[in-house]
């Protein structure tokens, strides 16, 4: 069973950058497509970015295109989310997700990102 642990969240000023990491264990990451989701207070969880198991295909929510970059290092069993030009509306708990073909998704515990001056 796959375990996921996010890190790298924190408080950053508008326009700043953060890099989130999602360390996985318990199974081979290359078997899983992975993604980042976020949930702001009072709002539903939304997809931010996803990346195929090989890393060759990525997709982004319109709200983060051009600012966020998802990547993965299967050798290190880690998924990353580079977030640049952060805005206050990016404030949320960010969750890492992994899913095998036709499988159930696995989730991390989340990491808080707060964008404020």
C-alpha positions as a printed Julia matrix, in Angstrom:
117×3 Matrix{Float64}:
   0.0    0.0     0.0
   1.31   3.4    -0.98
   2.0    6.04    1.67
   2.38   9.73    0.78
   3.87  12.5     2.92
   3.78  16.13    1.78
   6.21  18.82    2.89
   7.36  22.28    1.89
   4.32  24.35    2.77
   4.48  27.56    4.75
   3.83  31.28    4.79
   4.96  33.29    1.76
   4.34  36.81    0.52
   2.4   37.45   -2.67
   4.68  37.0    -5.66
   6.85  34.54   -3.8
   7.62  30.89   -4.48
   7.37  27.57   -2.71
   8.29  24.03   -3.7
   6.13  21.25   -2.34
   7.39  17.69   -2.14
   5.47  14.44   -1.84
   7.57  11.54   -0.65
   6.08   8.13   -1.27
   6.81   4.67    0.13
   5.36   1.2     0.28
   5.07   0.66   -3.45
   6.72   1.59   -6.73
   5.82   5.15   -7.66
   6.29   4.56  -11.38
   3.09   2.47  -11.35
   1.03   5.51  -10.36
  -0.21   8.68  -11.98
   0.08  11.47   -9.43
  -1.36  14.88   -8.79
  -1.71  17.82   -6.47
  -5.03  19.03   -5.13
  -5.9   21.87   -2.79
  -8.7   22.82   -0.47
  -9.3   26.32    0.8
 -11.48  27.01    3.86
 -15.14  26.66    2.99
 -14.42  25.36   -0.49
 -14.35  21.97   -2.13
 -11.09  20.19   -2.9
  -9.93  21.02   -6.41
  -7.35  19.57   -8.76
  -4.28  21.73   -9.32
  -1.96  19.65  -11.48
  -1.4   16.06  -12.5
   1.37  14.08  -14.13
   1.39  10.7   -15.82
   3.25   7.73  -14.39
   6.09   8.23  -16.89
   6.2   11.99  -16.35
   5.72  12.68  -20.04
   2.24  14.17  -19.73
   1.06  16.97  -17.44
  -2.12  18.96  -16.97
  -2.9   22.07  -14.96
  -5.9   23.95  -13.67
  -6.41  27.19  -15.6
  -5.86  29.16  -12.4
  -2.26  27.95  -12.05
  -1.1   27.54  -15.65
   2.16  29.34  -16.26
   2.85  29.67  -12.53
   2.97  26.09  -11.19
   5.02  23.16  -12.45
   4.49  19.54  -11.48
   7.32  17.05  -11.8
   8.36  13.68  -10.49
  11.48  11.68   -9.82
  10.55   8.01   -9.88
  14.02   7.0    -8.74
  13.49   9.05   -5.57
   9.79   8.12   -5.3
   8.95  11.8    -4.99
   6.56  14.2    -6.69
   7.08  17.95   -6.69
   5.02  21.08   -7.19
   6.97  24.25   -7.94
   4.76  27.24   -7.24
   5.82  30.67   -8.48
   4.12  34.07   -8.52
   1.92  33.0    -5.64
  -1.32  34.84   -5.0
  -3.46  35.11   -1.87
  -6.08  32.97   -3.6
  -3.55  30.12   -3.7
  -3.88  29.83    0.07
  -5.08  26.31    0.88
  -4.11  22.92    2.21
  -2.31  21.11   -0.6
  -2.68  17.36   -0.94
  -0.7   14.85   -2.95
  -2.6   12.08   -4.72
  -1.55   8.88   -6.47
  -3.64   6.38   -8.39
  -2.96   3.21  -10.36
  -4.91   2.41  -13.52
  -8.42   1.34  -12.38
  -7.27   1.58   -8.76
  -8.41   3.65   -5.8
  -6.55   6.88   -5.06
  -4.13   7.34   -2.2
  -3.84  10.66   -0.38
  -1.32  12.38    1.8
  -2.18  14.29    4.98
  -1.75  17.7     3.36
   0.52  20.71    3.83
  -0.66  24.25    4.5
   0.26  27.02    2.06
  -0.55  30.57    3.13
   0.06  33.51    0.81
  -0.18  36.78    2.71
   1.67  40.01    3.27
